[in-house]
Amino acid sequence: MKDPRLNIRRTNPNESEILTAIAVESEAHWGGSPEFLASFRELYHVTASFIEENPTFLLEEDGEVVGFYGIVAGEGVAELEYLYVKACCIGKGYGRILWEHIEGQCRELGIQQLEFVTSPEAKNFYTKMGAAELSMVESIVQKGRMIPKLRYTIRK
């Protein structure tokens, strides 16, 4: 990350609402009914306790939060719980910057693989990063909606 306007840092628990707003805004970018987005907000609300208990980092541009991620570290395998950028920043390389940071954190924690579910719309990003689809699973946000489950092997 060579751009001096960009900074990645550990998230503070008091920033949970900022992160939740970014996640909902990012998800809304792909469409979805008001009911879907309300359910998404409830289920994917970033809590202060999540931030305290799990590696959670945010990306700032000129001091403004533009994206974040959070992982749940396990023994050799972690779950990517969150990876979102503001809707206005989608397609500008911020997701890749965060992805590279995730890889570094995983290496530091001894994590060899990430598993996660994503929206069908975001799947292409993850496959470009090198993730492989494992299966389709039912969304917890919308009953009957099938979404991809992916796995990524951390590069050494």
Secondary structure as GFF3:
##gff-version 3
##sequence-region A 1 156
A	DSSP	beta_strand	6	10	.	.	.	ID=ss1
A	DSSP	three_ten_helix	13	15	.	.	.	ID=ss2
A	DSSP	alpha_helix	16	29	.	.	.	ID=ss3
A	DSSP	alpha_helix	34	43	.	.	.	ID=ss4
A	DSSP	alpha_helix	48	53	.	.	.	ID=ss5
A	DSSP	beta_strand	56	61	.	.	.	ID=ss6
A	DSSP	beta_strand	64	73	.	.	.	ID=ss7
A	DSSP	beta_strand	77	85	.	.	.	ID=ss8
A	DSSP	three_ten_helix	87	89	.	.	.	ID=ss9
A	DSSP	alpha_helix	94	109	.	.	.	ID=ss10
A	DSSP	beta_strand	113	117	.	.	.	ID=ss11
A	DSSP	alpha_helix	123	129	.	.	.	ID=ss12
A	DSSP	beta_strand	132	138	.	.	.	ID=ss13
A	DSSP	beta_strand	146	153	.	.	.	ID=ss14
###
